[in-house]
Amino acid sequence: MPINSSKIKVIWLALILMTGMLIGSYVSSSVKLDFPYFVRRTRQAVTNGRTDRMELHGTDIAHSVNIQYDHLKYGSNLSQDEKLQLMKKYFPEIFTQFSHPFLPKYKSPCFRKEGRVQCLPYFHLASPTKSATTDFWFNIHRHPQIVKSKPKEPQFFAFWDKSSNKSYSNYLKLQNVLVKEAKTPALKSSLISGSGTCTTMSEFKQIREKTPPSSNIPFTWGDVIHAITPNAKIITLLRNPIDRTISDYYHFGPQDKSPQHFHKELIRHIETFNTCIQFKNMTLLTCIANNDRYPQVVNSIYIGVIADWRRVFKDQMLIIRTEDWHRHKEFNILPKVFRFLGVDPLDEDELPPINDNFKRIIDVHQVSKKAQDTHGYILPESRQVMEKFFEPYNRLLAEFLGDTRFLWRQ
């Protein structure tokens, strides 16, 4: 019997509804984010200080990359016990040298070895470079109960090498100032000291060399620190990813810096990174760890590292935006930091004068002005590229931390 047109319409409508329900069920169960790799490289010629502009295609998408939300959120799928086994396998000397019962009279993690009291850092200032850590370091040490260790950045974990001058004994000597000052029971139970090595969070060379080829990075230095000092506290400063990337390039990049070179390397860097994250077996953390050219774009993808550190340290980790530190350090941020570290609260008139000697490293406009005078700063296209590239990762970070300020939209 022939089927009339109205019945055909009903059948088509039913098929469409069923298809929509299936798609909706799949999306809700796997929560995927689609974002475009929106830059199409064009031929670039640099002649007489001039460069052809890269073509941006915000709507003409070259290809799209699907990333599962959990894939971005957590870098390692290993349990803490599995991580601990690998840490002891890769770096056995660290656990041999530092695994001692801590002395209960000391607030800092101190132990007695060969008849002497030796201490490990009570807190770590672990942040991406060019995020105001030097200014922060000098300001928190205005508190009399926070003993300054020297140098600020011993680089022990980040560039671990048992045969170098960053050996265990030298690392422990950095806390000798605390040992000397903590002479009375009251001082032993109140004085603390820390380590200000920024690259503890962003350097993976030593771990990567131990990891089998084609394998994911199994743990971070945060896991190692937590294993040897479970009560350690972590303070992290996060700066607008675009500003941090620019500042990092002009501070650490090659000698022949220029806006054109920055843009060329930016595109190449993003292409390499996006190629990595297309492989479903590769974690975001691994793709960050495997990409160490300048400009250091991947070190501004904070969610890839922060999620792992936060999962380990939980409320023992304090995350501060560099912009908030710059604006409110004396009347808002410093008291918050002191409470977090468990030192005595100080009234405003008890604090030594504010240290303004290091503003240059936290004010992106000052850094930019210097760069603009000598290198022309960056091309407008570069900022557009970074805005689109960082946006989905900033969104994930803001959702993970429950704080929309980490979208950096203002």
N, C-alpha and C positions, 0 to 999 in steps of 0.2 A: 504494500500500500504506500503510495507516495507520501512524503513528509512535507507539510506546508512550511512556509517561510517563518511563521511564528514559532513553530517547534524548533526549527534550526537555531533561531535566536536564543531560545531558552537553553538549548544544549550548549551553545557557545558561551553563554553567560555563566553556566554552571562550571564549565571547564576553566574559565578565567578565575572564578572565585576559588576553586580548588587549588589552582596554581599559586594564587596569591597567599593562601593559607600555608601551603608548603614552604614557600619562600620566607614568609614571616616567621614560621617556626624555626627554620634553619638559622636565620639572622639572630633571633632572640637567644638561641642556644649557644652560638659561637661568637657573638659580639665582635664584629669585624669593623675595622676602620679603613676606608679607602682614601688615599691621598695621592695626588698626581706628582709624577716626576715631570715638572712643568717647564723645564728648561731644555730647549733644543740647541745643541751646540752648533754654531756656524763657524765658518772659516775666520780665523783671527790672525791679523797681520799687525805686528808692532813695528812701526817704522818712524824714525825721527820723533820718538816720544808720543806718537799717535797710535790709536788702536781702533780697529773696526768694532762696533758695538755688537755684543751678543744679542741675539734675538730672543725675546721672552715670549712664551706662549702660554699665558694663563688659561686660555680656553682651548687652544690647539694642543692637547695633551699628547706627549710622545708615547708614554705608556703609564699604566697605573699599577701600583703595588698594594696588594692586600696584606695587612698585618693583623694577626690576632691580638686582641687586647692583652691577654695573659702573656703572650710572647714578648710584648714590650714591657710589661709590668715587672717581671722577674727575670733576671739574667740567668740564674742557675736553678735547675730543677732538683738538685741533690739535697738530701736531708743534711742536717748539721753533723750527724755522725759520719755520713759519707764524706762530707767536706773535711772533717777533722782527720780522717784516715789519709786523705790525699795531702793535706797540709803537712802532716807528720812525715809522709813519704817524700814530698818534694823538698821540705825545709826542716829536716830533723834537728839540725843544730840550734835553730831558734827555740824549739821546745826544750832541748837539753839545757840551754843556757838560762832560760827565763822561767822555767816551770819550777818554782820554789814556793813553799808556804809563805804567805804574806804575814808581816808582823802586825798584830792587832792594834798596837798603840799608834800606828801611823795611819793617817787618812789616805795618803798616797800609797800605791802598791809597792811597798818596800819589803825586802827580804834580806836575810843575812847569808853571805857567801864568803867563805875563806876568812871568817872573823870580822868582816866589814859589812856595814849596812849599805845596800845599794837599792836604787829605786827606779821604777819605770814610770812613764808619764801617767798622770791622773786623768788628763784629757788630751784630745787630739783636735787641732784645728785643721780639718780635712776638707779642702775646698778646691775647685778648679783655680788655676792660676789667674792672675789679674782680676781678682774679685774683692780687693780691699783687705786682704789678710794681714798685710804688714801694719796698716793703720789699726786694725782690730787688735792685733797682737800687742802693740805698744799701749793701747788704751786699757785693755783689761788688766794689764800689769800695774796699773795705777793702784789697784787694790793691794793692801799690805799682806794679805794672806795668799796671794798668788805670786809665787817665786819665779822669776824669769830665768829660764834655762838658755844657754848660749851654745851654738847659734840657734836662731829661730827654726831653721829647717835642716835638721841633721841628715835627712834623706835616707834614713836607715832602711826602711821597708821598701820604699819606692825603687831604690837602686841597690838592693841587697847584694852584698858580695863579702863572703867571710874573709877574703884575703885583702880587702881594701881598708882604708882608714875609717871606714864606717863599721868596724868590727864591733863585737858585743861589748868589749870593755870600754871602748870609746863612747858607745851609745849610752852606757850606764853612767859614765862620767858626767854626761850632760846634766844629770840630776844631782850632782854633788853639792850644788849650791843649797838645795833644799836640805840635804843631809846635814850640812854644816850649820844651817840656821835652826833646824829643829832640835834644839838642845834640851828643851824642857817638855814635860808631858803635855802641857797645854799647846805648845807649838807643834809637837808631833801630831796631835789630833786635829789640827786646824790648817796647817800649811799644805799647799798643793803646788804642783808644777805640771807643765804640759809640753807638747811638741807641736810646732807650727808648720810641719812639712805639708805643703799644698798637694804635692804630687802623690801622696799616700793614697788619694782617692782616684787619681787619673792615670797613674803609671802602671802598666801591666807587663813590661818587658820580661822581668824575671819569672813571673807566673806563666807567661806565654811560652817561654823557652822550655819550661818543664812540661807543658801540656803536649800530648801527642798531636801530630798534624791532623788537620780536619776535625779536631775535637773542639767542643765549646770550652770557654774559660770556666773552670769548675768553682772558683771562689775568688774573692777579692781580698785585699790586705785588711779590709774591715773584719773579715772572718778570722784572720790570723790574730789581729789585735784583740778581738773579743775572746778568742780561745785562751790567750795567755793572761789577759786582764779582763775578766768578765764584767767588772763594774766600771770599766772605762767610759768616759763621757765624750761624745763627739759633737763638735760645733762646726756647722757648714754654712758658708756664705755663698749665695747664688746670685749672680749678676745677670742682667738682661743678656740673653745668649748672643744677640747681635753685637752689642757693645763689647762683650767679653772677647768674642772672636776677633774683632777688629783690633782691640788693644793687644791681644796675644800675638797677633801677626806682626804688629809694628814693634813689639818689644822683643820677641824671640825669633822672628822670621829671618829670611835671608838678607844679606847685605844690600842687594839690589831691589829694595822694596819699591813698589809703585802701585797705584790703583789698578793699573792694567794687569800687573802680575798677580795681585790679590784676586782679581776676578777670574783670571784664567785658572789659577789653582783652586779657587772656590768651586768652580764648575767640575773640575776633574775630581776633586775631593768628594763632592756629592755623588758623582757618577759611581765612583768606587764603592762608596758606602751603600748606595741603593742597590748595586749589584749584589752585595753581600746579603742584605736583608731579604732578598727574593728567595734565598734558599731556606726552606721551611725548617730545616734542622739547625740553622744558625740562630743563636740568640742575639738579641740587641746588644747585650754586654760584649759578646765576642766580636761583633762587627765594629764596635767602638774600640775595643782593645787592639784590633788588627789594623787600625788606620791611624798612623802617627805622623803623617806629613803636615806641613804648614800650608795654609792657615788651619789651626786645630779646630775645625768645625765640629767634629764628633764630641769633643770635650764639653761642648755646649748643649749636648743632648743629655740633660741632667737625669731624666727619668731612668735611663738605662743603668745608672750606677746607684742613684739615690734609693731606688726600690730595694736593692739588695742590702745596702747598709741599714736602711730603716727597718727592714724585716729582722735583722740581727739585733740591732741595738734598741729598737722600739722607743720608749720614752727617755732613753739615755742619749738621744740625739736631738739637738736643737738646730733648726734650719732657719736662717735669717736672709732676707733679701738684702743685697748690697745697697740698693737704693734706700731702703728703710734705715739701715745702719748709718748711711751718710747723712740723712736728714734728722734722725732722732736718737743718735747714739748716747747722748749725755742724759737725757731726761726720760727715756723710754727703754732703749735697748740694753744699756749697761746694767741697770738694776735687774732686768730680766735675766741677763747672762749670769750675774752674781747669784741670783736665786737658783738658777739651773746648776751651777757649780757647787752650791752648798756652802758658800762663804758668807760671812756676816754681811747683812745689808748696810750700806753706807748712805748717809744723808748727803745732799748735794754739796754742802759746805765742807764735808770731810774728804771729798775727792780732790786730788791735785788738779792743777789746771789742765784743760783739754789739750791734747797733743794735736796740733794742726800741721805738723811737718810732713805728713804723708798724704795730704789731701790729693795730691797730684795723681796718685795711683788709683783713686776710687772715683774720680770725676771724669767721666768719659768725654765730656766736652773739652776739658783741658788737654787730655791725651789726643783727642781729635784735632784740636787747634794746632798742636805741635806737628802732628802728622800732616795736616793740611798745608802748613807752611813749607814743608820739605817734600812731601810726596803727593799732595793733592787729595789726601784722605782716601775715599773710595768712590767708585762710580755709582750713580743712582741705581743702575741695574743690579749692582751687588746687594744693595739693601733690599730691593724687591725680591731677589732670589732667596735671601736669608729669611725674610718675613714669611714667605710661603713654606720654606723648608722646615723652619723651626715650629711653625704654628701647631701641627698635630702633636708634637712632642711636648710643647708647653701645655697643651690642653690635657694631655695625660698626666703630666706632673701636677697641675692644679687640681685635677680630680683625685689623684692619689693622696695629695696632702690636704684636700678639702679646703683649699684657699685660692680664690680666683685672682689674687694679686700675682700669682706665679704665671698668669697669662701674659703679663707685661704689656698690657694694652694701653695703659695711660702714659 
